[in-house]
């Protein structure tokens, strides 16, 4: 599958956004005292990581 320049640009933007979201969510989790809130942040971070990997697969 060939991507247009615009599609490639949008894909790179999405990949970067998910990588940033994962880092922020993991930081937030590390700062939480409440175990349930920490777990929520960790699950959200994992979801962002999974999506990041899925999006990366479209580049290769």
Secondary structure as UniProt FT lines:
FT   HELIX           5..31
FT   HELIX           35..57
FT   TURN            58..59
//
